[in-house]
């Protein structure tokens, strides 16, 4: 469910709607026409959505650690260094 921004249409309003407020609503819900606290007239504002493009956030070491995984990066042929999570600091294919 998205958050929608509302602002006071006219009048003085209350402390809740005077400077605008956010409301969590279903997409199918009708826009609010009045402040839920004071009943003052409000209108929904069109605002920019928060969008993450790409998948860079998925390769972030903190992302792996929070999900319980360990991430390694290749440092040289056959040697990998831990960048996030639990586990040995290095892994090598020579058994050391």
C-alpha positions in Angstrom: 0.0 0.0 0.0 1.4 3.4 -0.9 1.6 6.6 1.2 -0.3 9.5 -0.3 0.5 13.1 0.6 -2.3 15.6 1.4 -2.4 19.3 2.1 -4.9 21.7 3.4 -7.0 23.2 0.6 -8.2 26.3 2.4 -8.6 27.7 5.9 -6.4 27.3 8.9 -6.8 23.6 9.6 -5.3 21.8 12.6 -1.7 20.9 13.5 -2.1 17.6 11.6 -3.1 19.1 8.2 -1.8 22.6 8.3 1.7 21.7 7.0 0.4 18.6 5.1 0.4 14.9 6.1 0.9 11.4 4.7 -1.8 8.8 4.7 -1.3 5.0 4.1 -4.1 3.9 1.7 -4.9 1.2 -0.7 -4.6 2.1 -4.3 -8.3 1.4 -4.8 -9.3 3.8 -1.9 -10.9 7.1 -2.8 -8.7 10.1 -2.1 -9.5 11.9 1.2 -11.5 15.1 0.9 -11.3 16.1 4.6 -8.7 16.0 7.3 -9.3 12.9 9.5 -8.7 15.0 12.7 -10.4 18.4 12.1 -12.6 17.8 9.0 -10.9 20.7 7.1 -10.9 20.4 3.3 -7.7 18.6 1.9 -6.4 17.6 -1.5 -4.1 14.9 -2.5 -0.7 16.0 -3.9 1.0 14.3 -6.7 4.6 13.6 -5.6 7.6 11.7 -6.9 7.7 8.0 -6.0 10.7 6.5 -4.2 12.1 4.1 -6.8 15.3 2.1 -6.7 16.5 1.3 -10.1 19.0 -1.4 -10.9 20.2 -4.1 -8.6 23.2 -2.4 -6.9 21.4 -2.5 -3.6 21.2 -6.3 -3.8 24.9 -6.8 -4.0 25.5 -4.6 -0.9 27.3 -6.6 1.8 24.8 -5.4 4.4 22.0 -6.8 2.3 23.6 -10.2 2.4 24.4 -10.0 6.1 20.9 -9.1 7.1 19.5 -12.0 5.2 21.9 -14.5 6.9 24.2 -15.0 3.9 27.9 -14.6 3.4 29.3 -12.7 0.4 32.8 -13.1 -1.0 34.7 -11.3 -3.7 37.5 -12.7 -5.8 40.9 -11.1 -4.9 43.1 -13.3 -7.0 42.9 -16.6 -8.9 41.5 -19.2 -6.5 41.3 -16.8 -3.5 38.1 -15.1 -2.2 37.8 -12.5 0.5 34.7 -12.1 2.7 32.9 -8.8 2.2 29.9 -9.5 4.4 28.3 -12.0 6.7 29.6 -14.8 8.9 32.3 -17.3 7.9 36.0 -17.5 7.3 37.7 -14.3 6.1 39.3 -16.0 3.1 38.5 -19.0 1.0 41.1 -20.5 -1.3 41.0 -23.5 -3.7 44.4 -24.8 -2.4 42.8 -26.0 0.9 44.5 -23.3 3.1 
